[in-house]
Amino acid sequence: MSLHIPFDNSFARLPPQFYSRVDPQPVAAPRLIAFNDDLARVLRISPGEAQDMAQIFAGNDLPEGAEPLAQLYSGHQFGTYNPQLGDGRAILLGETVGTDGVRRDIQLKGSGRTPYSRQGDGRAWLGPVLREYVVSEAMHALGIPTTRALAAVETGETVWREGGMPGAVLTRVASSHLRVGTFQIFAARGDKANLQRLTQYAIDRHYPEAETPMDLLRAVRDAQSQLIAAWMSVGFIHGVMNTDNSSIAGETIDYGPCAFMDVYHPHTVFSSIDRMGRYAYANQPDIAVWNLAQLATALIQQYEDPQSAVEEATEIVHAMPELTQNAWLARFRAKLGITQAQDGDLELVTGLLSLMAENQADFTNSFRALTNGTARDQFTDPAAFDNWAEGWTARVQAEPDVEMVMMRANPAFIPRNHRIEQMIEAAVKGDYTLFQRLNAVLARPFEDQPDHEDLTRVPLPDEIVQATFCGT
């Protein structure tokens, strides 16, 4: 049985200014590491033999109907505008319309050089591929909008970074790869015709209820507000929120130096390239507003009189902080078992978070432990927690189903940084046991899984991950 992908490629029908046609570069000895059967069924993909799939998902063989291309975009990277970026190590094979009616991209990441690779080799090494596979699928299980992983393949080749590393290719699935930077490049070039084409394409694909560029801006704002609140609620730090990593669809995209917090602190940074803390945990809502402002600046360029749209765009962008705050508070209310909003809830949540920071409490375990009365054990000063808990206990007395609400909002399992590093170290030696175990356990993050309780353990001092890396 051979693999079949029912392609229907809308992006490839846009003018050639949007992309470069380029085939993946073949690799020496592809071997399938993982294939996501559940996602494949949604995509209407019929799987084939493992070796045939390895050839396709490594880029050696092109499936029928594929129209490979590298997308063009620009973007602000750590606040500085780069006038041309584009897919430097990723190739879009095409799109499918799933059983749920959603159109999705299928992209090979690490599939070789493209016209946008600059000085890069266009390849990926095994570590970042496995990290993105595990973390993106974990985010999906947590109910957070995200790109997903369809397959991972070893290439049988060496990729050179700090040293020689085993090469790999990830097959990534997204509702699209349209970014803020996709709009920025046409706006910066004064290409109003293609900016208008792109705007209409984004509306048709993602927000068909929108009628104008400002309607699109408003829809992206709303989606991003919900996304950032969801990140914050699980202690997720994206690590590199550049505008070329900001999805128009409101999905989490580009899992480079990402991480989940262990000990809670609002200024936590893991990314090795974020030396000034621009993308620290607590800064993510503000950065999302900044990125939306860049999208607004691009969108208004298509108006005959751009100044006519400035006032509306400004109002849309300025409304984002409150929207994000409201979404954030709704999620943290649920983490405390609260469904009925009252005055004082914000102070109740921030009071707990302040105690967690002062007491070096683990973010995930502390919230999960609220459900079974053991949360005070997470604090170096249990008496301080007890004082806070008096007010919380009084607050939730009238709430129905407190424990059920909390169990659904507070995962027991997250992809902890030290476990990800252990998984990568083992996989480099050919052992995928932990990779497979993490995928299985993280697919049910809200369930108690006593046989896997060790995966909830905080890192020992010599296991603490101080920095995460992009892997390019």
N, C-alpha and C positions, 0 to 999 in steps of 0.2 A: 504494500500500500504506500503510495507516494503522498507527500504533504500537499495540501491544496489550500490556498488563501484566496478568498473571493474579493479581489481588489476592485476598488472604484475610486480613482485618484483625482480628486477635485483640485488639489493644490498644483498638480502638474499641468492643469489646464490654464493656469494663470500665465501672464506674459513672462518671457525668459528673464526679465529684469529681477524676478523674485528669487531666482535660484541658478545653480549650475548643474547641468546634467553630468553625472559622474558615477561610474560603477565602483562597487567595493573592490578592494585589492585582495586577491586570494591569499590564503595562509597555508602553511606547510602541512599541518596534521590536525585538523579540527576534531574535537571530541566533545560530545554533548554532556554538559554538567547537569543542567536542569531544564525542564520544560513544564510550563504552567498549564496543566490540562484544564483547570477550571476557567482560566481566562481565555484559553483557546476556544472553548465551547461558546463563550459569549461572543467571540469574534467570528464565529462560524468557520473556524479553521479545522480542517481534518488533518490530524497528525499522521506522520509517516514513520518509517523505520528510523531508529536513532541515528544511524550514520548519515542517512539522507538529510535528516533535519540538521545535523551538525554541519553539513556542507552548505546548506541554505543559510543558517543563522550565523555562520562564520563569514558569509559573503562570497564563498567559492562558486555557488550555483545561484542563479537568479530564478525565483519561482515565476511561473507564467502570470502575466499581468502586472508585474512589478515595473515601475518607472523610476529608477533610482536617481536621486538628486540631493544636493546639499543646499540648504536654505540660507538666504542672505539676511543679515540683520546687523545692527550696530548696538551701541549701548553705553551707559555710564558704568564704569567699573571703579568701585570705591570713590564715587563722586566725580571721576574724571571721564570725559566723553571720548570714546574710541570710535572714529568715524566709520570703520568697517570691521566687523567680526565675522559672523557666519559660522556654519557647521564645519569646524576644523577637524573633527574626528567622528562625525556622525553622518549617516546617509539615510534619508527617508526612502524606504522601499515603496511605500504607497499607503493606501487607506482601505479600511473595511467599514461596512455598516453592520453593527452587531445585532444580535437577537433582541436587544433592548431598543433598537432604532438609533443608537448613538454612533456617529461617525468617529473613527479613531485612526490615528497615525500608527504605522509600524516602522520603527527606525532601528537601524544597526548602529551601535555606539562602540567605537574602537575599530572601525572597519577600514581604516587607511586614510591616506592623504586626500584632501580636496583642494580646490582653489583657495580656500579660506584657512588653510592649515598654518600659514605663515612659516615659522621655523619648526613647527611640530611634526611628529611622525604620523599623526593621525591614528595612533594605536592606544590601547588601554591595557593596563596590566591587571592581573587577576584580582588583587585586593579591592580596588574601587568598583569593579564589576560585581563582586560578591556583596560588597557593602550596599550598593544601590539595589541589588536584587532583594536582599533581606529587608532593608529599611523601607523601601517603597511598598513592598507587600505588607509589611507590618503597619504602615500608615493606612493602607487600604482597610485592613482588618480593624483598625481603630476608628474607622468611619471618617477619615480625613481625606478630602479631595487630593488626588495624587496621580502622577504617572505610575505605570505598573511595569512589571517585568514578565515578559513572555518566555524568554530563554536565556541561557548563559552557555557559552562554548569556550573551551580551551582552544588556543590556536596552534600549539606545538612550536611556537616561536618565542624568542626572548625579546622583551621590551626593555630598553635601557632608560632608567631613571637615575636614582642615586647609585644603582648598580643594575645587574641583570635581573629581571623579573619575568615570571611566566606570563605570556600574553593571553588575553581573553577578549571576547566580544559579548556585549549585552544587547538583547533585543528589547527595546523600550516601547511601550504603548502609551499614547497620550491622546486626549480628546482633540488636541492639536498642539503644534509647536510654535504657535503665534505668540510673540513676546512683545513687551513694550518696545524693545529694541527693533522689532520688525517695522513698527510705525516710525521710529525715530530716523531710520536711515533714509526713507523716502522724503520725510519732512526736511531733513538736513540738506538733501540734494535738491530741494525745490521741485520734486517730481510730484506735482499735485495730482496728475491723472492716475498714477499708480497708488498714491496715498488714498485716493477715493476708491479705487478698485479694492484695495486691501481692507478699507473700512467696511465696504459692503460685503466683502467675503466673510469678515469676522462676524458681522451682524447675522448673515444668512446661516453661518455654521453654528454659532454659539448663542446668539440672543435675537431670535427672529422677531420678538416683540418690539425690538428697538427700531426706530425710524430715522434717526439722525445721528451724526457723530457724537453729539452730547448725550444722546440716549445710550450709546455704546459706552461712553465714559462712565456714566452712572451705573450701568450694569456691571462693568468691571470693578468699580469701587465696591459695590455691594458684595460681589463674590470674594474679593480680596479681604474685605473686612471680616467676613465669616471665616476665611482661611486662616488669617493671622490669629484670631481668637482661638481657633482649634489648635494651632501650633502651641500657643501659650498654655493651653489647658493640659497638655501632656508633657510640658517641659522641653519641647523641641526647639533646637536652634539651627536655622538653615545654614548659616555660616558665610554665605556669599550672595546677598540679596541685591546683586547688580540688576540693572534694568533688562539686561539680556537673559536674566534668570527669572523674570517676573512674567508669569503666564497670563495671557488675556482670558483664558478659560477659568482662572481662579484655582488652578491645580498647583500642588507642590511639584517643582521641577528642578532637575539638576542636583542630585544628592552627592555633592563633592565633600567639602569639609563639614558635613552636618554632624550633629550629635544630640543625644538626649542628656539632660542634666541628671546627675546623681544628687549630690548635696545642692540644696536650693540656694542660689544667690542671683539677684536680678541682673548683675553685671557680668554674668558668666560668658566667657568667650572660649571657644575651642579652636577655631580656624587658625592655622599657622600663618595665613597671609593677612589676617585681620589684626594688625599690630596696634591699631588705635581703638579697637573695640567698637567700630562703626556698626557692626551687625551683632552686637551682644544681645542676649535674650530680651532684656527689657527695652531695647531700642527698636525691635522689629516692627511694632505698630507705627512708629514715627517714620521709619524707612519706607514702609508701604505707602504712606502718604506722599513722601518725597518722590517715589517711583510713579505714583498716580499723577503727580504734577508734571512729570516728564511726558507721560502719555497725553495729558491735556495739551501741553505745549505743541506736541506733534499733531494732534487731531485738529486743532484750530487753524493749522496752516492751509487746510483745504477750503476754507471759507474765502469767498471773494473779498470780504472785509473782515479779516481775522479779529479785529477789535470788537466786532459785534458778538463774538462767541466768548470773549475773555470773561465777561461778567458771569455768564452762566457756568463756564468751566471753573471759575474761582469758587463759586457757591458749591458746586459739586465736590470739589477737592476739600474745601474747608469743612464739609459735613462728615468727612471720613473719620476723624478721631472719635467723635461721639458715637458713630455707628459701631466702630470697632470696640469701644469701651462697653457699649451695651451688649454686644455679642460676647465679649470676654466675661462680663459679669453674669450673664445667663449661664455660661458654661461652668463658672466657678460656683455659682449658686447650686447647680446640680451636683458638683463635687462635694458639697456640704449637705446634700439631701434636700435642698430647698427648691420648690417648684412655684411657689407663690411669692412674688416680689414684695418686699417691704422696705421702707426707709431704714437705713442702718446696715443693709446687707453689704454694701461696699466696704464699710468700716470693719465688719465682721471678717470678710475675706482678707483684706489687707492686713488686719491684725494678726491673722494666722500666718500669712506669708512673712511678715516681719519677724515673728517668733521663729519660724523655720530658718530664716537667714541667720538670726542671732544664735541659734542652737545647732547649726550645721545639720539640719534634718534632711533626710533623703526625700526628694520631691514625690516620687511615685509611691514609695512605701508608706509615707506619712499619710497621704490621702486615702490609700487603700486601707490602712489600719484604722481609720476613723469608723469603719463599718463594724469592727469587732471589739472595740474598746481598748485596743493596745497602742493607740497612737502616741500616748505619753512616753512610751519606751523609745520613741524616735528622737526625743529631745534631751539635750544635756541638762536642762533645767526643767524637770517634769512639773514642778510646782507652777511655773509660768504657763505651761500648757493647761494645767488644771484651771487656772484663773480664766483663761480664754474659753475653755470648754464649758464653764458655767453658763456663759452668755449664749453659746451655740446650742447647748441642750435646751435652754429655755426657748430659743428661737424656733427649733424644729418640733416642739411638742405638738403643734397643731398641724404639722405637715403629714400628709398620707404617704405611706410606702417609702419612708426615708431610706431604709437600707437598700431597697431595690433601686431607687434613683441613684444612690451613691455607687452601687455595684456596676451600674451601666455607665457611669461617668468616670470611674477611677480604675484604670487597668491595673491588673496585677503584674503583667509582663510588658516590658518594653525592650527594644534592642539596645541593651546597655553597651557602652563603649568598650569596656574591657572584654566582654563576650564577643563582640565583633572582631576585635583585634586577635583574640584567641582563635576564632574561626578562620581568619585569614592566615595566621601562622600555620595552622594545621593544614589548610588547603594547599598552601605553597608546597607542603611536603606530600601532597597527594591524598590527604585524609579529609573527606567531606562530611564526616559524621556530624560534627557540630553545625555545619551549614544546614544539613537536612533537619537536624533537631530544632534549630532556631526557627526555621520556616514552619515546621509543624506546630510548635508551641505558640509562636507569635500570631498564627492564624486564628487563635482563640484567646485574645489578650485579656478579656474580662472574666474568664472562667478560672476558678481555682483548679490548679493542676498539681496536686500534691507530689506526684512523681518527678516534677520538674521545678520544685521549690528553690533549688539551688540557683536557678536563673533569675530569681528575684534578689539575690544577695548583692549588697553593695560591694564595690571593689576593695580588696585589701590594699594597704599602702603601696605595695610594689606593683599593683595592677592598675592604679589610677592612670587614665589617659590624659595627658596634659595638653596635647594638641592633635588636631586632625588635619588631613592633607587632601588636596584636590585630586592628585593622582595624574594630572595631565603631563 
